Amino acid sequence: MSALFASAITLLVITLTGGRPAMVSAAAGSMALVIAGLVQSHGLNYMIAATILTGIFQFILGYLNIHKVMKYIPKSVMIGFVNGLAISIFLAQVQQLPEQNVIGYVMVIVSILAIYLLPKVIKVVPPALIIITVMTILSFVFKGSFFTVGDLGDMSSLDVSFGLPLVPMSLETLWIILPTAISLTFIGLMETLLTVPIVDEMTNSTSDSKREVKAQGLANFITGLFGGQAGCAMIGQAVINVKSGGRTRLSTFVSGTTLLLFIFVLNSLMMVIPTAALIGIMITVAGDTFDWKSLQLVKSWEMIESTAMVVTVVVIVYTGNLAIGILCGVVLNGLLILLTKLNKK
């Protein structure tokens, strides 16, 4: 529940201050992977301190124009990032299928079909919203027939506070949180700055990457003061928002406020949402996220570009870490180019 609250705060702050309208930012799994080790070794307060420090670093890097570094990432690696994420989203949904019963499998299939068919009939309301609403009503009517969000774990308690974490203000604390904060800073910025052009292309519009970097830093700083974890842009959720018609800041503002409403007022309603409906929706997101044109581009690419893309995809899927996959793709691409030039000499 704390991750959902952190996501709402992050989303609302970036909605008001960010440079890419309609892009969704929240507590991401890649950031959670980095945070996990610090939480296990030193506890939640040190995680909060690392989140605040991450926000400070990102805000400073925004003024230092860190966004300009993105132009050095090869197109093949960027496509690998998108495809690796799409495959990871799909596999994450497939892993949940064994928990479903026969009715759940039917709901997954119906949800997938509805995502593509509903827009042909109803264009005003996003298909995902219709699906979740209808499936939740069915969950109420046929109580106990579906695996729901409430079955995933206890989400009833949330202790919200605002202020600095209870850690010693010393150099020792700084050395403890510094490695995690540095990792969070660059992983968050990397994922955000790679997601920005994707949303730009989907919406046929331009954005202010420098402003977005500073907004990410401000959001993480404020989220940390609320006791939440660091976040960054989330391409899957951004795709859902844009595909549902989101183009302005209003779309993400509504998302953030609605999430807060569910956390504090409609918690019991959120608990009965069938996971099968969410699985179906996310499978379509994976399909929409994957760059299918890249399968044709591979035929015209040189071996260096194709290898870099494939390695980026494989590393992302294997490690579950987008940043590591991107770094591997960039380094490999550079090494292959260097080796090619040396062979020509």
C-alpha positions as CSV (number, residue, x, y, z in Angstrom):
1,M,0.0,0.0,0.0
2,S,2.9,2.4,0.7
3,A,4.2,1.9,-2.8
4,L,0.7,2.9,-4.2
5,F,0.7,6.0,-2.0
6,A,4.3,6.8,-3.2
7,S,3.1,6.3,-6.8
8,A,0.2,8.8,-6.3
9,I,2.5,11.5,-4.8
10,T,5.1,11.0,-7.5
11,L,2.4,11.2,-10.2
12,L,0.8,14.3,-8.8
13,V,4.0,16.2,-8.3
14,I,5.3,15.4,-11.8
15,T,1.9,16.3,-13.3
16,L,2.2,19.8,-12.0
17,T,5.9,20.3,-12.7
18,G,7.0,17.8,-15.4
19,G,7.9,18.5,-19.0
20,R,6.1,15.6,-20.7
21,P,2.3,15.7,-20.2
22,A,0.4,12.4,-20.2
23,M,3.5,10.4,-19.2
24,V,3.0,8.3,-16.0
25,S,5.7,8.2,-13.3
26,A,5.4,6.1,-10.2
27,A,7.2,3.7,-7.9
28,A,8.8,1.3,-10.4
29,G,10.0,-2.3,-10.1
30,S,13.5,-1.5,-11.3
31,M,13.9,1.1,-8.6
32,A,12.5,-1.4,-6.0
33,L,15.2,-3.9,-7.0
34,V,17.9,-1.4,-6.1
35,I,16.2,-0.4,-2.8
36,A,15.6,-3.9,-1.6
37,G,19.2,-4.5,-0.5
38,L,19.3,-1.3,1.6
39,V,16.0,-2.1,3.2
40,Q,17.1,-5.6,4.2
41,S,20.5,-4.4,5.6
42,H,19.5,-1.1,7.3
43,G,15.7,-0.7,7.3
44,L,13.0,1.5,5.8
45,N,14.3,4.8,7.2
46,Y,17.6,4.5,5.3
47,M,15.5,3.7,2.1
48,I,13.6,6.9,2.7
49,A,16.9,8.9,3.2
50,A,18.2,7.4,-0.1
51,T,15.0,8.4,-1.9
52,I,15.4,12.0,-0.7
53,L,19.1,12.1,-1.7
54,T,18.1,10.6,-5.1
55,G,15.7,13.5,-5.6
56,I,18.4,16.1,-4.8
57,F,20.9,14.4,-7.2
58,Q,18.3,14.3,-10.0
59,F,17.2,17.9,-9.5
60,I,20.9,19.1,-9.7
61,L,21.5,16.9,-12.8
62,G,18.5,18.6,-14.4
63,Y,20.2,21.9,-14.2
64,L,23.4,20.3,-15.6
65,N,21.5,19.2,-18.7
66,I,22.0,15.5,-18.1
67,H,19.2,14.9,-20.7
68,K,21.5,15.7,-23.5
69,V,23.5,12.5,-22.8
70,M,20.5,10.5,-24.3
71,K,21.5,11.4,-27.8
72,Y,24.5,9.1,-27.5
73,I,22.4,6.0,-26.9
74,P,22.1,4.1,-30.2
75,K,18.7,3.6,-31.8
76,S,19.1,-0.1,-31.7
77,V,19.6,0.0,-27.9
78,M,16.5,2.2,-27.5
79,I,14.5,-0.3,-29.5
80,G,16.0,-3.1,-27.4
81,F,14.8,-1.2,-24.3
82,V,11.3,-1.0,-25.6
83,N,11.1,-4.6,-26.7
84,G,12.8,-5.9,-23.5
85,L,10.3,-4.1,-21.4
86,A,7.4,-5.4,-23.5
87,I,8.5,-9.0,-23.1
88,S,9.1,-8.5,-19.4
89,I,5.5,-7.1,-19.0
90,F,4.1,-10.1,-20.9
91,L,6.1,-12.7,-18.9
92,A,5.1,-11.1,-15.6
93,Q,1.4,-11.6,-16.6
94,V,2.0,-15.2,-17.8
95,Q,3.5,-16.0,-14.4
96,Q,0.3,-15.1,-12.8
97,L,-1.9,-17.3,-14.9
98,P,-1.4,-20.5,-12.9
99,E,-3.2,-18.8,-10.0
100,Q,-6.3,-18.3,-12.1
101,N,-9.2,-20.8,-12.3
102,V,-11.2,-21.6,-15.5
103,I,-13.4,-18.5,-15.0
104,G,-10.3,-16.4,-14.6
105,Y,-8.8,-17.6,-17.9
106,V,-12.1,-16.7,-19.6
107,M,-11.9,-13.3,-18.1
108,V,-8.4,-12.8,-19.3
109,I,-9.4,-13.7,-22.9
110,V,-12.5,-11.5,-22.8
111,S,-10.4,-8.6,-21.4
112,I,-7.9,-8.8,-24.2
113,L,-10.7,-9.0,-26.9
114,A,-12.6,-6.1,-25.3
115,I,-9.5,-3.8,-25.3
116,Y,-9.4,-4.0,-29.1
117,L,-13.2,-4.2,-29.8
118,L,-14.7,-1.7,-27.4
119,P,-13.0,1.4,-29.1
120,K,-14.9,0.5,-32.3
121,V,-18.2,1.0,-30.4
122,I,-17.4,3.4,-27.5
123,K,-14.8,6.0,-28.0
124,V,-15.5,8.4,-25.2
125,V,-14.6,6.1,-22.3
126,P,-11.3,4.2,-22.2
127,P,-11.7,0.5,-22.7
128,A,-9.6,-0.4,-19.8
129,L,-11.9,1.5,-17.4
130,I,-14.9,-0.2,-18.8
131,I,-13.3,-3.6,-18.4
132,I,-12.2,-3.1,-14.8
133,T,-15.7,-1.7,-13.9
134,V,-17.6,-4.5,-15.5
135,M,-15.3,-7.2,-14.1
136,T,-15.4,-5.7,-10.6
137,I,-19.2,-5.8,-10.7
138,L,-19.0,-9.5,-11.7
139,S,-16.6,-10.0,-8.8
140,F,-19.2,-8.6,-6.4
141,V,-22.0,-10.6,-7.9
142,F,-20.1,-13.9,-8.0
143,K,-18.1,-13.4,-4.8
144,G,-15.3,-15.9,-4.3
145,S,-15.2,-17.0,-8.0
146,F,-12.3,-14.8,-8.9
147,F,-8.7,-14.2,-7.7
148,T,-8.8,-10.6,-6.7
149,V,-6.3,-7.8,-5.8
150,G,-7.1,-8.4,-2.1
151,D,-5.8,-12.0,-2.4
152,L,-2.3,-10.6,-3.2
153,G,-1.7,-9.6,0.4
154,D,-2.7,-7.3,3.2
155,M,-3.3,-3.8,1.9
156,S,-5.4,-2.4,4.7
157,S,-2.9,-0.4,6.7
158,L,-1.1,2.8,5.7
159,D,0.7,5.1,8.2
160,V,1.2,8.4,6.5
161,S,3.7,10.9,7.9
162,F,5.7,13.9,6.6
163,G,9.2,14.8,7.6
164,L,12.8,13.7,7.5
165,P,13.6,10.0,8.2
166,L,14.8,8.8,11.6
167,V,18.4,8.3,10.7
168,P,21.6,9.9,12.1
169,M,22.6,13.0,10.2
170,S,26.2,11.9,9.8
171,L,28.8,11.0,7.2
172,E,28.4,7.4,8.2
173,T,24.7,7.6,7.1
174,L,25.7,9.3,3.9
175,W,28.2,6.5,3.0
176,I,25.5,3.9,3.6
177,I,22.8,5.5,1.4
178,L,25.1,7.0,-1.2
179,P,25.6,3.9,-3.5
180,T,21.9,3.2,-3.5
181,A,21.0,6.9,-4.2
182,I,23.5,7.1,-7.1
183,S,22.1,3.9,-8.6
184,L,18.5,5.1,-8.2
185,T,19.4,8.5,-9.7
186,F,20.8,7.1,-12.9
187,I,18.3,4.2,-13.3
188,G,15.4,6.5,-12.8
189,L,16.7,9.1,-15.2
190,M,17.6,6.5,-17.8
191,E,14.2,5.0,-17.8
192,T,12.5,8.4,-17.8
193,L,14.5,9.8,-20.6
194,L,14.0,6.7,-22.7
195,T,10.3,6.8,-22.2
196,V,9.9,10.5,-23.0
197,P,10.6,10.1,-26.8
198,I,8.2,7.1,-27.0
199,V,5.4,9.2,-25.6
200,D,6.4,12.0,-27.9
201,E,6.0,9.7,-30.9
202,M,2.7,8.3,-29.7
203,T,1.2,11.7,-29.1
204,N,2.9,13.4,-32.1
205,S,4.1,16.2,-29.8
206,T,7.3,17.5,-28.2
207,S,8.4,17.7,-24.6
208,D,10.9,19.5,-22.3
209,S,13.3,16.8,-21.1
210,K,15.3,19.2,-18.9
211,R,12.1,20.2,-17.1
212,E,11.1,16.5,-16.8
213,V,14.5,15.6,-15.1
214,K,14.1,18.4,-12.6
215,A,10.5,17.3,-11.9
216,Q,11.6,13.7,-11.3
217,G,14.0,15.0,-8.7
218,L,11.4,17.2,-7.0
219,A,8.9,14.3,-7.0
220,N,11.4,11.9,-5.4
221,F,12.4,14.4,-2.8
222,I,8.8,15.1,-1.8
223,T,7.8,11.4,-2.0
224,G,10.8,10.7,0.4
225,L,9.5,13.2,2.9
226,F,6.2,11.4,2.9
227,G,8.0,8.1,3.6
228,G,7.7,6.7,0.1
229,Q,10.2,5.0,-2.3
230,A,11.8,6.5,-5.4
231,G,10.0,6.4,-8.7
232,C,10.5,7.1,-12.3
233,A,8.6,7.0,-15.6
234,M,6.7,3.8,-16.4
235,I,6.3,3.1,-20.1
236,G,3.6,0.4,-19.6
237,Q,1.3,2.7,-17.7
238,A,2.2,5.6,-20.0
239,V,1.1,3.5,-23.0
240,I,-2.2,2.7,-21.3
241,N,-2.8,6.4,-20.6
242,V,-2.0,7.5,-24.1
243,K,-4.0,4.7,-25.7
244,S,-6.9,5.6,-23.5
245,G,-6.8,9.1,-24.9
246,G,-4.6,10.9,-22.4
247,R,-2.8,13.8,-23.9
248,T,-2.7,16.5,-21.2
249,R,-1.7,16.9,-17.6
250,L,-5.4,16.4,-16.6
251,S,-5.1,12.7,-17.5
252,T,-2.3,12.0,-15.0
253,F,-3.8,14.4,-12.4
254,V,-7.0,12.3,-12.5
255,S,-5.0,9.1,-12.2
256,G,-3.1,10.4,-9.2
257,T,-6.2,11.7,-7.3
258,T,-8.2,8.6,-8.2
259,L,-5.4,6.4,-6.8
260,L,-5.5,8.4,-3.5
261,L,-9.2,8.0,-3.5
262,F,-9.0,4.3,-3.8
263,I,-6.2,4.1,-1.1
264,F,-8.1,6.2,1.6
265,V,-11.8,5.9,0.7
266,L,-12.5,3.1,-1.7
267,N,-9.9,0.6,-0.3
268,S,-12.5,-2.2,0.0
269,L,-13.6,-1.7,-3.6
270,M,-10.0,-1.9,-4.9
271,M,-9.6,-5.2,-3.1
272,V,-12.3,-6.9,-5.2
273,I,-10.9,-6.0,-8.6
274,P,-10.2,-9.3,-10.4
275,T,-6.6,-9.8,-11.2
276,A,-7.6,-11.6,-14.4
277,A,-8.9,-8.4,-15.8
278,L,-5.7,-6.6,-15.0
279,I,-3.7,-9.4,-16.6
280,G,-5.7,-9.2,-19.8
281,I,-5.2,-5.4,-20.0
282,M,-1.4,-5.6,-19.3
283,I,-1.0,-8.3,-22.0
284,T,-2.4,-5.9,-24.5
285,V,-0.1,-3.2,-23.1
286,A,2.9,-5.6,-23.8
287,G,1.7,-6.1,-27.3
288,D,1.3,-2.4,-27.9
289,T,4.6,-1.5,-26.4
290,F,6.6,-4.0,-28.5
291,D,8.2,-2.4,-31.6
292,W,7.0,-4.8,-34.2
293,K,8.6,-2.8,-37.0
294,S,12.0,-3.7,-35.5
295,L,11.6,-7.2,-36.7
296,Q,11.7,-5.8,-40.2
297,L,14.5,-3.4,-39.4
298,V,16.8,-6.2,-38.3
299,K,17.0,-7.4,-41.9
300,S,18.4,-4.0,-43.0
301,W,20.6,-3.4,-40.0
302,E,24.3,-4.2,-39.8
303,M,25.4,-7.0,-37.4
304,I,26.5,-4.5,-34.8
305,E,23.0,-2.9,-34.5
306,S,21.2,-6.2,-34.5
307,T,23.5,-7.7,-31.8
308,A,23.2,-4.6,-29.6
309,M,19.4,-4.8,-29.7
310,V,19.2,-8.5,-29.1
311,V,21.7,-8.3,-26.1
312,T,19.8,-5.4,-24.6
313,V,16.5,-7.4,-24.8
314,V,18.1,-10.6,-23.4
315,V,19.7,-8.8,-20.5
316,I,16.6,-6.8,-19.6
317,V,14.4,-10.0,-19.6
318,Y,17.0,-12.1,-17.7
319,T,17.8,-9.5,-15.0
320,G,14.5,-7.7,-14.9
321,N,16.6,-4.5,-14.7
322,L,16.2,-2.0,-17.6
323,A,19.2,0.1,-16.7
324,I,21.6,-2.9,-16.7
325,G,20.2,-4.0,-20.1
326,I,20.7,-0.5,-21.6
327,L,24.2,-0.2,-20.2
328,C,25.2,-3.6,-21.6
329,G,23.7,-2.6,-25.0
330,V,25.6,0.7,-25.1
331,V,28.9,-0.8,-24.0
332,L,28.6,-3.7,-26.5
333,N,27.6,-1.4,-29.3
334,G,30.7,0.7,-28.6
335,L,33.0,-2.3,-28.4
336,L,31.7,-3.8,-31.6
337,I,32.2,-0.5,-33.5
338,L,35.7,-0.2,-32.1
339,L,36.6,-3.8,-33.1
340,T,35.2,-3.2,-36.6
341,K,37.3,-0.1,-37.0
342,L,40.4,-1.9,-35.8
343,N,39.8,-4.8,-38.2
344,K,39.6,-2.3,-41.1
345,K,42.9,-0.9,-40.2
